[in-house]
Amino acid sequence: AADRGLCRLLVPRALGGLELSVTAMATVMEILSSHCFASAFSFVVHNNLAANIARNAKPDLQQRTLPGLMEGTSAGAFLLTEPQGGSDAARIETSAVKIEGGWLLNGEKAWVSNGSHTSTLSVYAQTNPDAGSRGIGCFLVDAQASGVIRGPAYELLGGHALGTCGFTFEGCEVSDDSVLVEPGK
């Protein structure tokens, strides 16, 4: 799939991507989903993360993460949903506490598409509960980092290609340069 460009659909050409429009990507996914919806959905998640990195990450973070995502040597996942709040971003309880040189993540995420095989996690966490949704930031986290616990894959009828699972963060330290979207943005 990566050899055919399916892992770089939305990334700008200047960064090595195909720079398709969202509509063009939807057409590609429509064709793929006629054969396997779960696989197509997996590619949507992956491509949206790669596009988010291309759009929002500082150049050094782009250089660290985009090549593997576009070459298919790493898979991307988007961690928003939580057991108690579903996909309501304003109810995020996973916390990111500022520490010297970085952030300390604690919390739980559920229903993570690509989770069972991902290596690059896009984790949405609350940095300031008093700020509500304005306190939420997004952090790129290596799935093998200390303090990251990957749960077993969920049993889904017809959805095994999604590799859906949950993650727990227990004292996971990430550096300041891992911030993909700053709190409040």
C-alpha positions in Angstrom: 0.0 0.0 0.0 2.8 2.4 0.9 4.6 1.6 -2.4 1.4 2.7 -4.2 1.2 6.0 -2.3 -1.7 5.1 0.0 0.2 6.3 3.1 0.9 9.8 1.8 -2.3 10.9 0.1 -2.9 14.3 1.9 0.8 15.3 2.6 2.0 18.2 0.5 4.4 17.4 -2.4 7.0 19.6 -0.9 7.2 17.1 2.0 7.1 14.0 -0.2 3.4 13.4 -0.4 0.8 13.2 -3.2 -1.1 16.3 -2.0 -4.5 15.0 -2.9 -7.6 17.0 -1.9 -9.9 15.5 0.7 -12.4 14.8 -2.0 -9.8 12.9 -4.1 -8.8 10.9 -1.0 -12.5 10.1 -0.3 -12.7 8.7 -3.9 -9.7 6.5 -3.3 -11.2 5.3 0.0 -14.5 4.6 -1.6 -12.8 2.3 -4.1 -10.9 0.6 -1.3 -13.9 0.3 1.0 -15.8 -1.6 -1.7 -13.4 -4.4 -1.1 -12.7 -3.9 2.7 -14.2 -1.1 4.7 -12.0 -1.7 7.7 -8.8 -1.4 5.7 -10.0 1.8 4.0 -10.9 3.3 7.4 -7.5 2.4 8.7 -5.9 4.3 5.8 -8.2 7.3 6.5 -6.9 7.4 10.1 -3.3 7.1 9.0 -3.5 9.7 6.3 -5.3 12.2 8.5 -2.5 11.9 11.1 0.2 12.3 8.4 -1.7 15.4 7.1 -2.0 16.8 10.6 1.8 16.4 11.1 2.5 18.0 7.8 0.2 20.9 8.6 1.0 21.5 12.3 4.4 20.0 13.3 7.6 21.9 13.5 10.1 20.8 10.8 12.2 18.6 13.2 9.1 16.7 14.3 8.0 16.4 10.6 11.4 14.9 9.7 11.3 12.5 12.6 7.8 11.1 11.9 6.6 11.7 8.3 9.1 9.5 6.5 8.1 6.4 8.4 4.4 7.2 8.0 4.7 7.8 4.3 6.9 4.8 3.6 4.6 2.5 5.6 7.3 1.5 8.1 5.2 3.0 10.9 1.5 3.3 11.3 -0.4 6.2 12.7 -3.2 6.4 15.2 -5.4 9.2 16.6 -6.2 8.9 20.3 -9.2 11.1 21.2 -11.9 8.7 22.5 -12.0 7.9 26.2 -14.0 5.3 28.1 -16.0 7.8 30.1 -16.6 10.5 27.5 -16.6 8.8 24.1 -15.5 11.1 21.3 -16.6 14.3 23.1 -13.3 16.2 23.1 -14.5 18.7 25.7 -14.7 15.8 28.2 -11.1 14.6 27.8 -9.7 13.5 31.1 -6.3 12.2 30.0 -3.9 14.7 31.5 -0.7 16.4 30.3 1.1 18.1 33.1 3.9 20.4 32.3 7.3 19.3 33.7 10.8 20.5 33.0 11.6 20.0 29.3 8.3 18.3 28.5 5.0 16.9 29.6 3.8 14.0 31.8 0.8 12.1 30.3 -1.7 10.0 32.4 -5.0 8.6 31.4 -6.8 6.1 29.2 -7.9 6.1 25.6 -10.4 3.7 24.0 -11.5 2.7 20.5 -8.1 3.5 18.9 -8.2 2.5 15.2 -4.8 1.1 14.1 -4.0 0.8 17.8 -2.9 -2.8 17.7 -0.1 -2.1 15.2 0.6 1.6 15.4 3.9 3.1 16.3 3.0 6.8 16.2 0.3 8.0 18.6 -1.4 11.4 18.3 -2.6 11.8 21.8 -5.1 14.5 22.8 -4.8 15.4 26.5 -6.1 18.1 28.9 -3.4 20.5 30.1 -5.7 22.8 32.1 -9.1 21.5 33.2 -10.2 25.0 34.2 -9.8 26.0 30.5 -12.2 23.3 29.2 -11.7 22.5 25.6 -9.2 25.4 25.3 -6.8 23.4 27.6 -6.5 20.5 25.2 -3.3 19.8 23.4 -2.1 17.1 21.0 1.2 15.2 21.6 3.0 12.8 19.3 4.1 9.8 21.3 6.1 6.7 20.4 3.9 3.7 21.1 7.0 2.0 22.6 7.7 4.8 25.1 7.9 4.1 28.8 4.5 4.6 30.4 2.5 3.6 27.3 0.5 0.5 27.8 -1.2 -1.0 24.8 -4.4 -3.0 25.5 -5.4 -6.2 23.6 -7.1 -5.8 20.3 -10.9 -5.6 20.5 -12.9 -8.4 19.1 -14.9 -6.8 16.3 -17.2 -8.6 13.8 -15.8 -7.7 10.4 -13.5 -5.1 11.8 -10.3 -6.9 12.6 -8.4 -4.9 9.9 -8.9 -1.8 12.0 -6.7 -3.2 14.8 -8.8 -1.3 17.4 -7.7 -1.4 21.0 -7.2 0.9 24.0 -4.2 2.6 25.5 -3.3 3.6 29.1 -0.7 6.3 29.9 1.0 6.0 33.3 3.6 8.6 33.9 4.6 8.8 30.2 7.1 11.6 29.7 7.2 13.4 26.3 9.5 16.2 25.3 8.4 19.7 24.5 9.2 19.1 20.9 6.6 16.3 20.8 3.8 18.9 20.9 1.8 18.6 17.7 -0.9 21.1 18.5 -0.4 23.5 21.4 -3.1 23.7 24.1 -5.7 26.2 23.1 -5.3 25.8 19.4 
